[in-house]
Every structure is written in C-alpha cells, then in structure tokens.
Amino acid sequence: MSDQKLKLYGADWCLKSSNIRNYLQSIWVEFDDFNVETNKDAEKAVRDLYNGELKFPTVVYGTDFLKNPSLSELDKFLEKYGLREL
C-alpha cells in the first residue's frame, strides 16, 4: 500500500471546494484538506503547480493533479489510483 494520500487544496468560502470536500467524505475517501488562504505552505504548493498562480480547488495525488474537477472527473481520478472502488 502506498503512503501517498489524496490532497484537496481549496478555501472555506469556495463552494466548489466545499462540494468536493463533502463528496469525498460521503464516499469515505481519506484525504488531507488544505486551506490555501490560511496555510502558506499549501498556497505555495498550489502556486508551484500553476507557475505562480493560485488556482483552486486542486486535487493532488502524488505528482498528478486536477484543477477544479467535476465529480465525474474526480471519480475517474480516484479510480485511476485505486482510491475508490465502484
């Protein structure tokens, strides 16, 4: 089993971030949740992915990431890494 963990970078006020957070919780997928507005390391991690721009929500697993995914895109991403079984 991998020691990697799914990461969600977002903001508390962002509806899309909240929707992804709630969805992951509802399907029992473990993830680390980072607020890019209050966590400078999280902000830097996201800016590093997008050439200095702050784009969220961003979902990261290992070196792969998705920006502002739909739930369908997120499901495919989770399946790709065996994080969700359908």
Secondary structure, DSSP 4 states (H G I P E B T S, - for coil): -----EEEEE-TT-HHHHHHHHHHHHTT--EEEEETTT-HHHHHHHHHHTTT----SEEEETTEEEES--HHHHHHHHHHTTS---
